[in-house]
């Protein structure tokens, strides 16, 4: 049972003190319908069962209902439920719930219903359906933080084995605000949902009025399953542990750009695991066509927003992610797992600048990485590779130790590998990683001569 008092919520609704209620459909729902419902199948939208916790009288439910979905909300305050149906001119019936205190309000066709009760008491004994999807817009941050674990247990009990969950939360600095909405961090979301969900952090946006603009609205997309290889990097970005990031172009990209262009004024250049690196804009502004891939979606969205680029965002089922593309078509970043890319998706590549992708992934993924890269490269290419060498019995990375004999072996089947430069980075290694020695090795890879 909720530790919140019903009278508190009833008072807010009776006074009209409901700043969370929007007159229109929430834009975050409109912009992420593919995440909530999934991609169309053969051009047809598949109708789903959707749960909307703490729904109030939101227009979001009517929007989902008009799209053909079966929608169930839960709202404790009865006047809010009645207002939803009457204000939208929806004929309804009211039935007392048998196992908990409250009522079931539903449309004549049964596809739109609201359970008027304490959400934490909503169980499979009360609800006769399981849900494909959940649209949770700040419900989790509205309840007492002490109730969060019970809230998640209640939601999970109502889900199908395969599900989608679109979650919007609020985050602000500790003690910046007391009371609702209660801030929740990425790590706290991961702790609550990570045992049964694969969590994608897809956007971090300035909070919309009447919330303070200094607050952040975080958007998460979750599907049934467990963590994948991208989760580690997502956590690093979300918790501010992205020390490798720089808004400026990488010094070795600038130094060896001529190795990549080979005298051509413009090329198609690919940056694997690019984050929101300054390399992207530097190459784009130099007139090149730039392709990137980054596994953490909200980082890609940040890049395009922070650089004020006019772009289109497209959901791509084949990569289980998105394509962010400038309107002029010269800058594209795929927000997905690198290992899902194919030549058909990426198109032709003239050059690759690998600033730290191969040295970032786990050693057991390196052969597969090179195999995918070989498929992506054309018959003619230039590939500049960054690598570090050090004693990995002391530090295991990232960046991970990438010995030169392994580099030669990995690319032996299709590349001529030459060293461009070796630089002593022992001072950096001591300071950052407690290493006695560290060497930076720059490689140039070109098609093998057969």
N, C-alpha and C positions, 0 to 999 in steps of 0.2 A: 504494500500500500504506500502511496506517495506521502512523503513528509511535508509536502506543500499543503496549505489549507485551501479548500475549495472557495471559502469566503473571500480570500484575497483575489482570486481570479474573477469571481462574480462581481466584486466591487469595481475592478478595472473595467469590465464590460459595461456595467450599469452607468459608469461615469463617462464612458467613451474614451477612457484612457488606454487605448490599444494601439500604440505606435508601431507595433509589429505587423498590424493588418494593412495590406496593400489594396488599393482600389482596383489594380489591374493584375494580370498574371505576372508572376515573378520572372524577371529576365533570365535569371540563372537556370530556371527550368526550361525556358524557351531555347536558350543557347546550348543546353546539354541533354536534350531529349534523347539523342542517340545513346548517351551513357545510361540513362534511366531505362529506356525501353529496348535498346539494342537496334542494330541496323535492320533495314527492311530486307525481306526475303523475297526474291524474284519480283522486286518492285512493290510488294505489298507489305503494309505495316501489320505486324502480328499483334493481336489484341492481348493485353496482359492484365493481371490482377495487381493493383497498385495500392499500397498502404500509405496514408498520410497522417503521421502521428501529430497530436496537438494541433488540429487543423483549423480551429476557429471557424470562420466563414470564408476561407480563402477561395479566390477565383481559380486557383490552380486545380482544384478538384473538378470544377465544371469544365475547364479546358481539357483535362485528361479524359473525362467522361465523353465529351463531344468528339474526341479522337477515337472513340470506340472501345476504350478500356473500361474494365470494371474497377471502380474506385471506392475504397473504404477509408473514412477518416475516423479519428477518435478525438472527441472534445468533451471536456468535463462540464463546461458551462452550458446549461440547456438553452438559455435565450440566444446564444450565439448559433446553436444548431438550428433553431427555429428560424432565425433571421436568414441563414444561408438558403433554406428551401423557399421561404416566402419572397425574399428579395430577388431570387432568380426564377420565380414563378414555376417552381417544380412541385407538382402534386406529390404528396408523400403520405406514408403511413407511419404510425408510432406503435411500437410493441415493447412491453416491459422485458428486460433481460432477466433470465431465470436464475443465473448463478452469481451475479453481482448486482449491486445497486445501480440502476440506470436504465436507459431505454435504447432501442434501436430505431433510428429514423431511416427510411429508405424510399427511393423513388418507386414508381409503379412497376418498372421493369426489373427492379432489384439490382441494377448495375451501379447505382450511386447510393451509398449508405454512410451514415455516421453513427458510430457507437458513442452514446452520451454516457460516459463513465470515466473513472480513474484509469488512465492508460496502463498503469502498472498492474492493474487487475485484468487486463485484456489478455486472455489466453486462448488456446485452441479449444477449450471447453465452451468459450463464449462465441468465438468466431468460427463459422462453418467452412471457411476457405483458407487455403494457404496462398501466400503472395509471391509473385514473380519479382516484384520491385518495391522499393521504399523511397518516397520523396520526403526527406527530412530537412526542412529549412529552418534552422535555428531552434528546433525543438529540444535537441540535446543540451543546448546552452541556456534554455529557459527553465529547466527543472533544477531542483536543488542538486548541487554536485554530489551529495551523498547518495542520491538515487540513481546515478548514472549506470552503475553495474547492473542494477535490477532492471533499468530501462532497456539496456542492451539485451539482457536475457529475455525480456518480454518480446522484443522485436524478433530475436532469433527464433523463438518458439513458433512464430507465425510465418516464417519464411519457408519456401520450397528448398529442396536440396541445391538447386541451381537458382541463383538470384542475382539481382543488381540493386545497388543502394547508392543513391545520390544524396550526399550530406553537405549542408552548408553550416559552417560554424563561425564564431567570432573569436578573435584573438587580440589581446592588448597587453601592455606592460603590466607586471604584477602591481597591485594596489592602485592602478590608474582609475579603477572604477569599482564600486561596491554594489552588489546586487545584480539583478538581471539586466542584460544577458551576461552569463558567467563565461569568462574567457576559458578556452581550452586549447592546449598546445597540440602540435603534430604528434609528439610522443604519447600524450594521453589518449588521443584518438587511436593510435596504433595499439596501445595497451588494451583498450576496450574491444577493438574489432579484429585485431591481428591474428587471433587464434583460429578464426574461421573465415577470414576474408583476405583477398588480395587487394591492398589499398593503393590507389593512385591519387596523388596530390595533384589535381589538374589545374588549379588556379588560386592565386592569392591577390585579392583586389581590395582597393580602398573601400571601407564600409560606406554604404549608401545612407542618405538622410532617412530618418532623423538620427541615425547612429553617427558617432564622431568619425570624421574623415581620417583621423590618425589611427583608428582601429583597422584591423584587417578582417575581411570576410574570406575564409578559406573554403574551397570547394573540393570535395573528395568524391571519387568514383570508386565504388567497391563492388567486387564480384565474388561469388563463392570460390573458395580455394585457399591457398596459402601463399606465403611470400615467394617472389621470384628474384632473379639476379639483380633486378633494377632497384629493389627495395633499399638496399644498403646505401646507394647513391641518393635516393630520394630523402632518406633520413639525414644524410650529410647536408644536403641543400636546405632542408626544412629547419634544421637546427643551427644554421649559420656556420657549418664546418666545411666551407668551400674555399679553403685558403688558396687553392690553385687558380681561382678565377681572377681574371684581369680584364678591365674594359679596354686596355691598350692591346695592339697587335703583339703577338709573341715575338721575342727578339730573333728567334731562329727562322720564323716565317719571313720576317723582313729581310734577314741576311741571305736566305736561300730561295727567295721568290724566283730569281732568274733560273734556278734549277728546275722549277716547276713550270715556268712559262716557256722556256727555251726560245725566247725571242718573240713569242706571239703576244699580241697586244691584249687579247682577251681569251680566257680559257674557261672550261667548266671544271671547277675544283670542288672536291668533296672533303669535308671535315668530320670524321667519325667521332661520336661522343663529344659533341662540341660545346655543350652547356650553353651559356650566353656570352661566349668569348668575344672579346673585341676584334678577334681575327675575322669574324663574319662580316661586320660592318666595314672594316678596313678593306677587305677584298671586294666587297660589293661597291663601295664608293670608288674603288679603282677601276670599275667597269666590268669586272669578271662576273660570270654566272656562278653563284655559290650554292652548294648543296650541303646540308648538315643532317646529322641524326643525333637525337638526345633522348635518353630514356625517361627523363623526368618532365612530364608535360607542363607543370606550372612554371618551370624555368624557361621553357620555350615561349610561353605566353608572355612572361616578363620581358624577355628580350625584344619581342616585337612592340610591346607597349612602351617600354623605356626608351626605345629608339624612334618612337612615334612613326612607325612604318604603317603604311596603308596595306592591309593584308586580308587574306581570306583563310578561314579555318575549315577544313574538310575532314570529316570522319572517314577512315578507311578500314573496312572490316578485315582486309587481307593482312594488315599489320597490327590489328588490335590497337589502333592509335589514331593520330591525326596528322594531317599535312598542313603546315603553316606556310603560306606563299604570298609574297608581295604581288601587288596588282600588275606590276610590269613583268613578273615571271622570272626575275633574275636572282631571287633569293628564296630558297625553299629549305625549311627544316622539318624533318619528320620526327614527331614525338612518339617514339616507340622503341622497342628493344632492337638493337642493331641487328641481331641474328634473324630478324624477320624480313629484312630488306632483300629485294630481288632486283636484277637488272631491269625488269619490266617496270618496276615502280620508280627506280632512281634515274633511269635513262643513262646515256653515255657519259663517261668521265674521262677527262684529259689528265687530271692530276689529283693526288691525295696529299693532304698535310695532316699527318698523324701526330698531334701535339702530345698525346699521352694516353691514347685509347688502348693500345696493345699492352702497355705497361700497367694499365689500371685494372684490366680484367684478371680473373684468377688464372693461374698457369694451366689448369685443366681445360680452360675455354680457348686457349691460344690457337690450337690447331683448327678448331671450328671457325674462329675469327678469320684466320688466314684463308680458309676455304671459301668463306662467304666473300671476302675481299677479292679473291681471284675471280669469282663469278661476276662481281660488280665491275671489274676493270676491263677495259677494251684491249684490243691487240697492241695498241701503243699507249703508254702511260708513263708518268713520272710520279714517284712516291717518295716523299721525305718523311723519315721516321725518327722520332725522338726516343731515346732509351737511357736508362740509368743502370749502372753496374755498381754493386756493393755487396757486403757480406750479409746475406739474408738469414744467417743464424742469429743475428743481432736484431734485425728489423725486417718485418715481412711485407711492409708496404700497406697501402699504395703511397707513392708509386712503387711498383714491385720491381725487384731485380730482374733484368732482362739481359742475360749474358750474350755476347756476340756469337758464340758458337750456336746458340739456340736460334738467334735471328737468321743466321745463314741456313740452318737446317729447315726452319719453318718455311722459308721462301725459295728453297733450292729448286723446286719443280718448275717455277715459272719466272723467276727473277734473277737478274744480275745484281748483286749486293755490293756496294762500295761504301766505305766510311768517308764522310765529308769532314768530320772534325771530332776530336776528343778533347774534353775540357775537365780539368780537375775541379770537382765540386765538394772537396773534403770539408771545407769550412761550413758550407751549407749543410752537409750531412751530419756534422757534429752538432750544430746548433739546433736543427729540426728533428733529427732522428737518432741522436746519440751514436752515430757511426764514426769509426776511425778513418774510413776513406770512402769516397764516392766519386764516380766518373760519369760524366755526361757524354754519350756517344750519339752523333748524328749520322744517319745513313741516307743514301740515295739509292732507290730501287728502280730498275728499268726492266723491260722485257728481256727474258733470257735469249741469248743467241744460240740457235740450234743449227 
